[in-house]
Amino acid sequence: MKKPTVDEVLQQGIYGPLETKPDERRKYLGTIRERIIVALYKRQVAETEVYPQIEQSMREYPEAHLFLNGNMSYEELSKYVKLAAKKKIEHKIVTNKEHDTEIGLILAMGHAIDKEEIFITKKQQILKKPQGKKGLFAKIFKW
């Protein structure tokens, strides 16, 4: 490992530590693309209902982190904050005054997972097995 020069030490002292992929981090609320499980645009986060894919992903990845766009109103973000608290998922509201991204929510890991498709295009219903009702076949054979 090479030893940093005096100029590099001074630059880091003035501007902070060097950051990998700063443009990508600004776009993806402080994380990088290769760590993202799912993402929603601001308009999707602003909808009244929680996307079931987000809840499903929180269930599948309990060690994930939730990043929310701090440039949105808390009323729009609160349903996801409550969901994260319920699922015991760490969450962070990220506000960048210099750059406003169109992304409203990101669920990401602390390491690379390289998921090909991260954006949710539409809500999908998570099918649940009906309870209490028996089908015709079960009624005939008294199961």
DSSP file with accessible surface (Angstrom, degrees, kcal/mol):
  #  RESIDUE AA STRUCTURE BP1 BP2  ACC     N-H-->O    O-->H-N    N-H-->O    O-->H-N    TCO  KAPPA ALPHA  PHI   PSI    X-CA   Y-CA   Z-CA
    1    1 A M              0   0  240      0, 0.0     2,-0.2     0, 0.0     0, 0.0   0.000 360.0 360.0 360.0 132.7    0.0    0.0    0.0
    2    2 A K        -     0   0  149      1,-0.1     0, 0.0     0, 0.0     0, 0.0  -0.458 360.0-114.3 -80.7 149.7    1.4    3.4   -1.0
    3    3 A K        -     0   0  184     -2,-0.2    -1,-0.1     1,-0.1     2,-0.1  -0.614  35.5-112.1 -81.5 133.7    2.0    6.1    1.6
    4    4 A P        -     0   0   73      0, 0.0    -1,-0.1     0, 0.0     2,-0.1  -0.381  30.2-121.5 -68.6 146.5   -0.3    9.2    1.0
    5    5 A T     >  -     0   0   72      1,-0.1     4,-2.2    -2,-0.1     5,-0.2  -0.337  24.1-107.5 -79.5 166.9    1.4   12.4    0.0
    6    6 A V  H  > S+     0   0  115      1,-0.2     4,-2.5     2,-0.2     5,-0.2   0.903 121.3  53.8 -61.6 -40.6    1.2   15.6    2.0
    7    7 A D  H  > S+     0   0  102      1,-0.2     4,-2.6     2,-0.2    -1,-0.2   0.907 107.7  49.8 -61.8 -42.8   -1.1   17.1   -0.6
    8    8 A E  H  > S+     0   0   66      2,-0.2     4,-2.3     1,-0.2    -1,-0.2   0.913 110.9  49.6 -63.6 -40.5   -3.5   14.1   -0.4
    9    9 A V  H  X S+     0   0   83     -4,-2.2     4,-2.0     2,-0.2    -2,-0.2   0.925 112.4  47.8 -64.7 -42.8   -3.6   14.4    3.4
   10   10 A L  H  X S+     0   0  100     -4,-2.5     4,-2.1     2,-0.2     5,-0.2   0.918 110.6  51.3 -64.5 -43.4   -4.3   18.1    3.2
   11   11 A Q  H  X S+     0   0   82     -4,-2.6     4,-3.0     1,-0.2     5,-0.3   0.914 111.7  47.0 -60.3 -42.7   -7.1   17.6    0.6
   12   12 A Q  H  X S+     0   0   81     -4,-2.3     4,-1.6     1,-0.2    -1,-0.2   0.856 110.5  53.3 -69.0 -33.7   -8.7   15.0    2.8
   13   13 A G  H  < S+     0   0   68     -4,-2.0    -2,-0.2    -5,-0.2    -1,-0.2   0.874 117.5  37.0 -66.3 -35.2   -8.4   17.3    5.8
   14   14 A I  H  < S+     0   0  112     -4,-2.1    -2,-0.2    -5,-0.1    -3,-0.2   0.931 133.0  22.5 -81.4 -48.6  -10.1   20.1    4.0
   15   15 A Y  H  < S-     0   0  179     -4,-3.0    -3,-0.2     1,-0.3    -2,-0.2   0.450 108.8-110.6-103.9  -3.5  -12.8   18.2    1.9
   16   16 A G     <  -     0   0   28     -4,-1.6    -1,-0.3    -5,-0.3    -2,-0.1  -0.253  57.6 -31.4  94.3 173.1  -13.2   15.0    3.9
   17   17 A P  S    S-     0   0  109      0, 0.0     2,-0.1     0, 0.0    -4,-0.0  -0.249  73.8 -93.8 -65.3 152.2  -12.1   11.5    3.0
   18   18 A L        -     0   0  146      1,-0.0     2,-0.4     0, 0.0    -2,-0.0  -0.374  41.9-150.1 -63.9 144.0  -12.1   10.3   -0.6
   19   19 A E        -     0   0  116     -3,-0.1     2,-0.3    -2,-0.1    -1,-0.0  -0.955  10.2-125.0-123.1 135.2  -15.4    8.6   -1.6
   20   20 A T  S    S-     0   0   89     -2,-0.4     5,-0.2     1,-0.2     0, 0.0  -0.571  88.5  -4.1 -77.6 139.0  -15.8    5.9   -4.2
   21   21 A K  S  > S+     0   0  102     -2,-0.3     4,-2.3     1,-0.1    -1,-0.2   0.918  71.3 179.9  48.4  61.9  -18.4    6.6   -6.9
   22   22 A P  H  > S+     0   0   52      0, 0.0     4,-2.1     0, 0.0     5,-0.2   0.882  77.7  52.1 -62.7 -37.0  -19.6   10.0   -5.6
   23   23 A D  H  > S+     0   0  113      2,-0.2     4,-2.0     1,-0.2     5,-0.2   0.916 111.1  47.8 -64.6 -41.2  -22.1   10.6   -8.5
   24   24 A E  H  > S+     0   0   53      1,-0.2     4,-2.6     2,-0.2     7,-0.2   0.905 110.6  51.8 -65.9 -39.5  -23.6    7.1   -7.9
   25   25 A R  H  <>S+     0   0   42     -4,-2.3     5,-3.5     1,-0.2     6,-0.4   0.874 108.6  51.0 -66.1 -37.0  -23.9    7.8   -4.2
   26   26 A R  H ><5S+     0   0   93     -4,-2.1     3,-0.8    -5,-0.2    -1,-0.2   0.920 113.8  44.8 -64.9 -41.8  -25.7   11.1   -4.8
   27   27 A K  H 3<5S+     0   0   77     -4,-2.0    76,-0.3     1,-0.2    -2,-0.2   0.913 115.5  45.9 -68.1 -43.0  -28.2    9.4   -7.1
   28   28 A Y  T ><5S-     0   0   20     -4,-2.6     3,-1.5     3,-0.4    -1,-0.2  -0.113 118.4-100.3-100.1  37.4  -28.8    6.3   -4.8
   29   29 A L  T < 5S-     0   0    7     -3,-0.8    -3,-0.2     1,-0.3    -4,-0.1   0.834  86.5 -40.6  55.2  39.7  -29.2    8.2   -1.5
   30   30 A G  T 3 <S+     0   0   38     -5,-3.5    -1,-0.3     1,-0.3     2,-0.2   0.389 121.9  87.5  96.4  -5.0  -25.7    7.5   -0.2
   31   31 A T  S <  S-     0   0    4     -3,-1.5    -3,-0.4    -6,-0.4    -1,-0.3  -0.652  74.2-109.0-116.5 177.1  -25.2    3.9   -1.3
   32   32 A I    >   -     0   0    6     -2,-0.2     3,-1.9    -3,-0.1     4,-0.4  -0.796  26.7-111.7-112.2 156.7  -24.0    2.4   -4.5
   33   33 A R  G >  S+     0   0   66     -2,-0.3     3,-1.4     1,-0.3    82,-0.3   0.818 109.8  62.3 -53.8 -39.5  -25.9    0.5   -7.2
   34   34 A E  G 3  S+     0   0   61      1,-0.3    79,-3.3    80,-0.1    80,-2.5   0.662 102.5  51.6 -69.1 -12.0  -24.4   -2.9   -6.5
   35   35 A R  G <  S+     0   0   69     -3,-1.9    74,-2.5    77,-0.3    -1,-0.3   0.540  84.1 112.4 -96.8  -9.1  -25.8   -3.0   -3.0
   36   36 A I  E <   +A  108   0A   0     -3,-1.4    79,-0.5    -4,-0.4    72,-0.3  -0.483  36.8 178.7 -79.3 132.7  -29.4   -2.2   -3.8
   37   37 A I  E    S-     0   0A   0     70,-3.2     2,-0.3     1,-0.4    71,-0.2   0.882  73.6 -10.9 -89.1 -56.8  -32.2   -4.8   -3.3
   38   38 A V  E     -A  107   0A   8     69,-1.4    69,-2.6    16,-0.0    -1,-0.4  -0.983  61.6-164.5-143.4 156.9  -35.1   -2.7   -4.4
   39   39 A A  E     -Ab 106 119A   0     79,-2.2    81,-1.7    -2,-0.3     2,-0.4  -0.984   2.7-160.4-142.4 149.2  -35.8    1.0   -5.2
   40   40 A L  E     -A  105   0A   0     65,-2.5    64,-2.4    -2,-0.3    65,-1.9  -0.971  20.7-123.6-127.0 146.2  -38.8    3.2   -5.6
   41   41 A Y  E >>  -A  103   0A  64     -2,-0.4     4,-2.1    62,-0.3     3,-0.6  -0.418  35.0-103.8 -78.2 163.9  -39.2    6.6   -7.3
   42   42 A K  H 3> S+     0   0   51     60,-2.5     4,-2.2     1,-0.2     5,-0.2   0.895 121.3  55.0 -55.8 -44.5  -40.5    9.6   -5.3
   43   43 A R  H 34 S+     0   0  166     59,-0.3     4,-0.5     1,-0.2    -1,-0.2   0.847 108.4  49.6 -62.3 -31.5  -43.9    9.4   -7.0
   44   44 A Q  H X4 S+     0   0    2     -3,-0.6     3,-0.9     2,-0.2    -1,-0.2   0.899 109.8  49.8 -73.6 -39.6  -44.2    5.7   -5.9
   45   45 A V  H 3< S+     0   0    0     -4,-2.1    -2,-0.2     1,-0.2    -1,-0.2   0.868 104.8  60.2 -65.6 -33.2  -43.3    6.5   -2.3
   46   46 A A  T 3< S+     0   0   41     -4,-2.2    -1,-0.2    -5,-0.2    -2,-0.2   0.668  82.1 106.1 -71.4 -15.1  -45.9    9.3   -2.3
   47   47 A E  S <  S-     0   0   72     -3,-0.9     4,-0.1    -4,-0.5    -3,-0.0  -0.252  80.6-119.7 -63.2 156.6  -48.7    6.8   -3.0
   48   48 A T  S    S+     0   0  125      2,-0.1     2,-0.3    31,-0.0    -1,-0.1   0.837  90.2  64.1 -71.1 -33.7  -51.0    6.0   -0.1
   49   49 A E  S    S-     0   0  125      1,-0.0     2,-0.3    30,-0.0    -2,-0.1  -0.660  85.0-115.9 -95.2 149.1  -50.3    2.3    0.1
   50   50 A V        -     0   0   38     -2,-0.3    -2,-0.1     1,-0.1    -5,-0.1  -0.577  35.6-110.8 -76.5 138.8  -47.0    0.6    0.9
   51   51 A Y    >>  -     0   0    8     -2,-0.3     4,-1.3     1,-0.2     3,-1.0  -0.594  19.4-143.7 -70.6 125.3  -45.6   -1.5   -2.0
   52   52 A P  H 3> S+     0   0   22      0, 0.0     4,-2.6     0, 0.0     5,-0.2   0.804  97.7  65.0 -63.5 -25.5  -45.9   -5.2   -1.0
   53   53 A Q  H 3> S+     0   0   23      1,-0.2     4,-2.3     2,-0.2     5,-0.1   0.853  99.6  52.4 -65.2 -31.8  -42.6   -5.9   -2.7
   54   54 A I  H <> S+     0   0    0     -3,-1.0     4,-2.3     2,-0.2    -1,-0.2   0.941 110.8  46.3 -68.0 -46.7  -40.8   -3.7   -0.2
   55   55 A E  H  X S+     0   0   55     -4,-1.3     4,-1.8     1,-0.2    -2,-0.2   0.919 113.2  50.0 -61.6 -42.1  -42.4   -5.5    2.7
   56   56 A Q  H  X S+     0   0   53     -4,-2.6     4,-2.2     1,-0.2    -1,-0.2   0.919 110.5  49.5 -62.9 -43.0  -41.5   -8.9    1.1
   57   57 A S  H  X S+     0   0   10     -4,-2.3     4,-2.3     1,-0.2    -1,-0.2   0.868 108.1  53.6 -66.1 -36.0  -37.9   -7.8    0.6
   58   58 A M  H  < S+     0   0    2     -4,-2.3    -1,-0.2     1,-0.2    -2,-0.2   0.868 109.6  49.0 -64.8 -36.0  -37.6   -6.6    4.2
   59   59 A R  H  < S+     0   0  124     -4,-1.8    -2,-0.2    -5,-0.2    -1,-0.2   0.898 114.5  44.5 -67.8 -41.1  -38.8  -10.1    5.2
   60   60 A E  H  < S+     0   0  110     -4,-2.2    -2,-0.2     1,-0.3    -1,-0.2   0.803 122.8  35.9 -73.4 -32.2  -36.2  -11.8    2.9
   61   61 A Y    ><  +     0   0   64     -4,-2.3     3,-1.8    -5,-0.2    -1,-0.3  -0.672  63.6 167.0-123.7  75.7  -33.3   -9.5    3.9
   62   62 A P  T 3  S+     0   0   76      0, 0.0    -1,-0.1     0, 0.0    -2,-0.1   0.712  77.7  57.6 -67.1 -15.8  -33.7   -8.7    7.6
   63   63 A E  T 3  S+     0   0  114     26,-0.1    47,-0.2     2,-0.1    -5,-0.1   0.345  85.4 114.5 -94.8   9.3  -30.1   -7.3    7.8
   64   64 A A    <   -     0   0    2     -3,-1.8    26,-0.7    -6,-0.2     2,-0.4  -0.188  60.8-130.2 -73.9 168.1  -30.8   -4.7    5.0
   65   65 A H  E     -dC  90 108A  57     43,-3.4    43,-2.8    24,-0.1     2,-0.5  -0.963  11.1-140.7-121.4 140.6  -30.8   -0.9    5.5
   66   66 A L  E     -dC  91 107A   0     24,-3.0    26,-2.3    -2,-0.4     2,-0.5  -0.879  14.0-166.9-104.9 126.2  -33.6    1.4    4.3
   67   67 A F  E     -dC  92 106A  28     39,-3.4    39,-2.5    -2,-0.5     2,-0.4  -0.965   6.3-169.3-113.1 127.3  -32.7    4.8    2.8
   68   68 A L  E     -dC  93 105A   0     24,-2.7    26,-3.3    -2,-0.5     2,-0.6  -0.917  29.1-109.6-119.1 144.5  -35.4    7.4    2.4
   69   69 A N  E >   -d   94   0A   1     35,-2.2     3,-1.5    -2,-0.4    26,-0.2  -0.592  21.6-159.2 -75.9 114.2  -35.2   10.7    0.5
   70   70 A G  T 3  S+     0   0   20     24,-3.8    25,-0.2    -2,-0.6    -1,-0.2   0.548  84.4  74.4 -72.3  -8.4  -35.2   13.6    3.0
   71   71 A N  T 3  S+     0   0   66     23,-0.4    -1,-0.3    30,-0.1     2,-0.2   0.463  86.3  80.5 -82.2  -0.1  -36.3   16.0    0.3
   72   72 A M  S <  S-     0   0   22     -3,-1.5     2,-0.1    32,-0.1    -4,-0.0  -0.664  95.7 -91.8 -99.0 161.9  -39.8   14.5    0.6
   73   73 A S    >>  -     0   0   48     -2,-0.2     4,-1.3     1,-0.1     3,-0.7  -0.391  28.3-123.8 -73.5 150.8  -42.4   15.2    3.2
   74   74 A Y  H 3> S+     0   0  122      1,-0.2     4,-2.6     2,-0.2    -1,-0.1   0.823 109.1  64.8 -65.2 -29.4  -42.4   13.1    6.3
   75   75 A E  H 34 S+     0   0  147      1,-0.2     4,-0.5     2,-0.2    -1,-0.2   0.878 104.6  46.0 -60.1 -36.7  -46.1   12.2    5.7
   76   76 A E  H <4 S+     0   0   63     -3,-0.7     4,-0.3     1,-0.2    -1,-0.2   0.841 119.3  40.4 -74.1 -31.5  -45.1   10.4    2.5
   77   77 A L  H >X S+     0   0    2     -4,-1.3     4,-1.9     1,-0.2     3,-1.0   0.722  93.0  84.4 -88.4 -22.2  -42.2    8.6    4.2
   78   78 A S  H 3X S+     0   0   23     -4,-2.6     4,-2.8     1,-0.3     5,-0.2   0.816  83.4  57.8 -58.8 -36.4  -43.8    7.7    7.5
   79   79 A K  H 3> S+     0   0   40     -4,-0.5     4,-1.7     1,-0.2    -1,-0.3   0.885 111.1  44.0 -63.2 -34.0  -45.5    4.5    6.4
   80   80 A Y  H <> S+     0   0    0     -3,-1.0     4,-2.5    -4,-0.3    -1,-0.2   0.845 111.2  53.5 -79.2 -32.3  -42.1    3.1    5.3
   81   81 A V  H  X S+     0   0   14     -4,-1.9     4,-2.3     2,-0.2    -2,-0.2   0.934 111.3  46.8 -63.5 -44.4  -40.5    4.3    8.6
   82   82 A K  H  X S+     0   0  144     -4,-2.8     4,-2.4     2,-0.2    -2,-0.2   0.903 111.9  50.4 -64.4 -41.1  -43.2    2.5   10.5
   83   83 A L  H  X S+     0   0   15     -4,-1.7     4,-2.4    -5,-0.2    -1,-0.2   0.922 110.3  50.0 -63.1 -42.2  -42.8   -0.6    8.4
   84   84 A A  H  <>S+     0   0    0     -4,-2.5     5,-3.1     1,-0.2     4,-0.4   0.910 111.4  48.6 -63.5 -40.9  -39.0   -0.6    8.9
   85   85 A A  H ><5S+     0   0   65     -4,-2.3     3,-0.8     3,-0.2    -1,-0.2   0.910 111.2  50.4 -65.4 -40.6  -39.4   -0.2   12.7
   86   86 A K  H 3<5S+     0   0  151     -4,-2.4    -2,-0.2     1,-0.2    -1,-0.2   0.898 115.9  41.3 -63.6 -40.0  -41.9   -3.1   12.7
   87   87 A K  T 3<5S-     0   0   55     -4,-2.4    -1,-0.2    -5,-0.2    -2,-0.2   0.388 112.5-119.9 -88.5   1.2  -39.5   -5.3   10.7
   88   88 A K  T < 5 +     0   0  185     -3,-0.8     2,-0.5    -4,-0.4    -3,-0.2   0.891  59.7 153.6  58.6  43.2  -36.5   -4.1   12.8
   89   89 A I      < -     0   0    6     -5,-3.1    -1,-0.2    -6,-0.1   -24,-0.1  -0.881  48.2-117.6-100.6 131.0  -34.8   -2.8    9.7
   90   90 A E  E     -d   65   0A 136    -26,-0.7   -24,-3.0    -2,-0.5     2,-0.3  -0.457  37.8-169.3 -65.7 137.8  -32.4    0.1   10.2
   91   91 A H  E     -d   66   0A  81    -26,-0.2     2,-0.3    -2,-0.1   -24,-0.2  -0.946  13.8-170.3-133.1 155.1  -33.5    3.2    8.4
   92   92 A K  E     -d   67   0A 128    -26,-2.3   -24,-2.7    -2,-0.3     2,-0.7  -0.994  18.5-141.3-144.4 133.5  -32.0    6.5    7.5
   93   93 A I  E     -d   68   0A  73     -2,-0.3     2,-0.5   -26,-0.2   -24,-0.2  -0.892  25.2-157.9 -96.5 117.8  -33.5    9.7    6.0
   94   94 A V  E     -d   69   0A  31    -26,-3.3   -24,-3.8    -2,-0.7     2,-0.5  -0.875  11.2-175.1-104.7 122.3  -30.9   11.1    3.6
   95   95 A T        -     0   0   70     -2,-0.5     2,-0.5   -25,-0.2     5,-0.1  -0.976   4.9-179.3-119.4 122.8  -31.1   14.8    2.7
   96   96 A N        -     0   0   40     -2,-0.5     3,-0.2     3,-0.2     5,-0.1  -0.952   6.9-171.7-121.1 108.9  -28.7   16.2    0.0
   97   97 A K  S    S+     0   0  180     -2,-0.5    -1,-0.1     1,-0.2     3,-0.1   0.756  84.6  51.1 -74.1 -23.4  -29.2   20.0   -0.5
   98   98 A E  S    S+     0   0  174      1,-0.2     2,-0.4     0, 0.0    -1,-0.2   0.748 117.4  32.7 -83.9 -26.2  -26.9   20.2   -3.5
   99   99 A H        -     0   0   73     -3,-0.2     2,-0.6   -73,-0.0    -3,-0.2  -0.982  62.4-163.5-138.5 124.8  -28.5   17.3   -5.5
  100  100 A D        -     0   0   91     -2,-0.4     2,-0.2    -3,-0.1   -73,-0.1  -0.935  16.4-160.0-109.6 114.3  -32.1   16.2   -5.6
  101  101 A T        -     0   0    6     -2,-0.6   -30,-0.1   -75,-0.2   -74,-0.1  -0.537  24.6-128.6 -89.8 158.4  -32.5   12.7   -7.0
  102  102 A E  S    S+     0   0   95     -2,-0.2   -60,-2.5   -61,-0.1     2,-0.3   0.542  82.0 100.9 -80.8  -6.4  -35.8   11.2   -8.4
  103  103 A I  E     +A   41   0A   0    -76,-0.3   -62,-0.3   -62,-0.3    -2,-0.2  -0.642  45.9 179.2 -84.3 133.7  -35.3    8.2   -6.2
  104  104 A G  E     +     0   0A   0    -64,-2.4   -35,-2.2    -2,-0.3     2,-0.3   0.702  63.7  19.0-105.1 -26.2  -37.5    8.2   -3.0
  105  105 A L  E     -AC  40  68A   0    -65,-1.9   -65,-2.5   -37,-0.2     2,-0.4  -0.995  54.8-177.1-151.1 140.2  -36.6    4.9   -1.3
  106  106 A I  E     -AC  39  67A   0    -39,-2.5   -39,-3.4    -2,-0.3     2,-0.5  -0.997  11.1-161.7-139.0 133.8  -33.8    2.3   -1.4
  107  107 A L  E     +AC  38  66A   0    -69,-2.6   -70,-3.2    -2,-0.4   -69,-1.4  -0.981  32.4 164.9-110.6 119.3  -33.5   -1.0    0.4
  108  108 A A  E     -AC  36  65A   0    -43,-2.8   -43,-3.4    -2,-0.5   -72,-0.2  -0.925  32.8-127.6-138.6 159.6  -29.8   -2.0    0.3
  109  109 A M        -     0   0    6    -74,-2.5   -45,-0.1    -2,-0.3     4,-0.1  -0.516  29.4-115.9 -95.9 171.5  -27.3   -4.3    1.9
  110  110 A G  S    S+     0   0   49    -47,-0.2     2,-0.3    -2,-0.2   -75,-0.1   0.484  99.3  41.3 -85.3  -4.1  -24.0   -3.4    3.4
  111  111 A H  S    S-     0   0  106    -76,-0.2    -2,-0.3   -77,-0.1     2,-0.1  -0.883 102.2 -75.2-137.0 169.3  -22.2   -5.5    0.7
  112  112 A A        +     0   0   46     -2,-0.3   -77,-0.3     1,-0.1   -78,-0.1  -0.411  43.0 161.0 -71.5 136.3  -22.6   -6.1   -3.0
  113  113 A I        -     0   0   50    -79,-3.3   -78,-0.2    -2,-0.1    -1,-0.1   0.461  34.3-147.0-125.2 -15.3  -25.4   -8.3   -4.2
  114  114 A D        -     0   0  115    -80,-2.5     2,-0.3     1,-0.2   -80,-0.1   0.906  19.6-172.6  47.6  59.3  -25.5   -7.1   -7.9
  115  115 A K        -     0   0   71    -79,-0.5    -1,-0.2   -82,-0.3     3,-0.1  -0.657  18.2-144.7 -79.4 133.4  -29.2   -7.5   -8.5
  116  116 A E  S    S+     0   0  182     -2,-0.3     2,-0.6     1,-0.2    -1,-0.1   0.951  85.4  33.9 -67.9 -51.0  -30.0   -6.9  -12.2
  117  117 A E        +     0   0  124      1,-0.1    -1,-0.2   -80,-0.1     0, 0.0  -0.920  60.6 159.4-111.5 115.0  -33.4   -5.2  -11.8
  118  118 A I        +     0   0    2     -2,-0.6   -79,-2.2    -3,-0.1     2,-0.3   0.688  47.3  88.3-106.6 -23.4  -33.8   -3.0   -8.8
  119  119 A F  B     -b   39   0A  37    -81,-0.2     2,-0.5   -79,-0.0   -79,-0.2  -0.613  68.5-138.3 -85.4 135.1  -36.7   -0.7   -9.7
  120  120 A I        -     0   0   14    -81,-1.7   -79,-0.3    -2,-0.3     3,-0.1  -0.795  16.8-173.2 -88.7 124.3  -40.3   -1.8   -9.0
  121  121 A T        +     0   0  118     -2,-0.5     2,-0.3     1,-0.3    -1,-0.2   0.824  63.9   0.2 -90.3 -35.9  -42.5   -0.9  -11.9
  122  122 A K  S    S-     0   0  141    -71,-0.0    -1,-0.3   -78,-0.0     2,-0.2  -0.989  80.2 -90.7-150.5 160.2  -45.9   -1.8  -10.5
  123  123 A K        -     0   0   66     -2,-0.3     2,-0.4    -3,-0.1   -72,-0.1  -0.479  37.4-162.6 -71.0 138.2  -47.5   -3.1   -7.3
  124  124 A Q        -     0   0  114     -2,-0.2     2,-0.4     0, 0.0   -71,-0.1  -0.968  18.9-123.0-120.7 139.8  -48.0   -6.8   -7.2
  125  125 A Q        -     0   0  159     -2,-0.4     2,-0.7   -73,-0.1   -74,-0.0  -0.665  18.3-135.0 -80.4 132.4  -50.3   -8.5   -4.8
  126  126 A I        -     0   0   65     -2,-0.4     2,-0.3     1,-0.0    -1,-0.0  -0.796  27.6-129.1 -85.0 117.2  -48.6  -11.1   -2.5
  127  127 A L        -     0   0  162     -2,-0.7     2,-0.4     1,-0.0    -1,-0.0  -0.520  23.7-163.8 -74.2 131.5  -51.0  -14.0   -2.6
  128  128 A K        -     0   0  183     -2,-0.3     3,-0.0     3,-0.0    -1,-0.0  -0.917  25.4-111.5-114.6 143.4  -52.0  -15.4    0.8
  129  129 A K        -     0   0  185     -2,-0.4     2,-0.1     1,-0.1    -2,-0.0  -0.536  37.4-117.4 -72.9 126.0  -53.6  -18.8    1.3
  130  130 A P        -     0   0  103      0, 0.0     2,-0.4     0, 0.0    -1,-0.1  -0.404  30.3-150.0 -65.3 141.9  -57.2  -18.4    2.4
  131  131 A Q        +     0   0  182      1,-0.1     3,-0.1    -2,-0.1    -3,-0.0  -0.888  66.5  18.9-115.1 146.8  -57.9  -19.8    5.8
  132  132 A G  S    S+     0   0   84     -2,-0.4     2,-0.4     1,-0.2    -1,-0.1   0.106  95.8  99.0  90.8 -25.9  -61.1  -21.3    7.2
  133  133 A K        -     0   0  184      0, 0.0     2,-0.4     0, 0.0    -1,-0.2  -0.824  57.3-153.9 -99.1 137.1  -62.7  -22.1    3.9
  134  134 A K        -     0   0  121     -2,-0.4    -3,-0.0    -3,-0.1     2,-0.0  -0.841  15.9-123.2-107.7 144.8  -62.6  -25.6    2.5
  135  135 A G     >  -     0   0   48     -2,-0.4     4,-2.1     1,-0.1     5,-0.2  -0.216  32.4 -98.6 -76.8 172.6  -62.9  -26.3   -1.2
  136  136 A L  H  > S+     0   0  132      1,-0.2     4,-2.3     2,-0.2     5,-0.2   0.911 123.3  53.3 -58.8 -43.4  -65.5  -28.6   -2.8
  137  137 A F  H  > S+     0   0  121      1,-0.2     4,-2.0     2,-0.2    -1,-0.2   0.917 109.9  47.6 -61.2 -43.0  -63.0  -31.6   -2.9
  138  138 A A  H  >>S+     0   0   18      1,-0.2     5,-2.1     2,-0.2     4,-0.5   0.870 111.2  51.7 -68.2 -33.7  -62.3  -31.2    0.9
  139  139 A K  H  <5S+     0   0  136     -4,-2.1     3,-0.5     3,-0.2    -2,-0.2   0.904 109.0  50.1 -69.0 -40.5  -66.0  -31.0    1.7
  140  140 A I  H  <5S+     0   0  104     -4,-2.3    -2,-0.2     1,-0.2    -1,-0.2   0.928 120.5  34.4 -64.3 -44.8  -66.8  -34.2   -0.2
  141  141 A F  H  <5S-     0   0  115     -4,-2.0    -1,-0.2    -5,-0.2    -2,-0.2   0.342 107.9-125.2 -96.2   7.3  -64.1  -36.2    1.5
  142  142 A K  T  <5       0   0  180     -4,-0.5    -3,-0.2    -3,-0.5    -4,-0.1   0.912 360.0 360.0  51.9  56.0  -64.4  -34.4    4.8
  143  143 A W      <       0   0  175     -5,-2.1    -1,-0.2    -6,-0.1    -5,-0.0  -0.509 360.0 360.0 -86.5 360.0  -60.8  -33.3    5.2
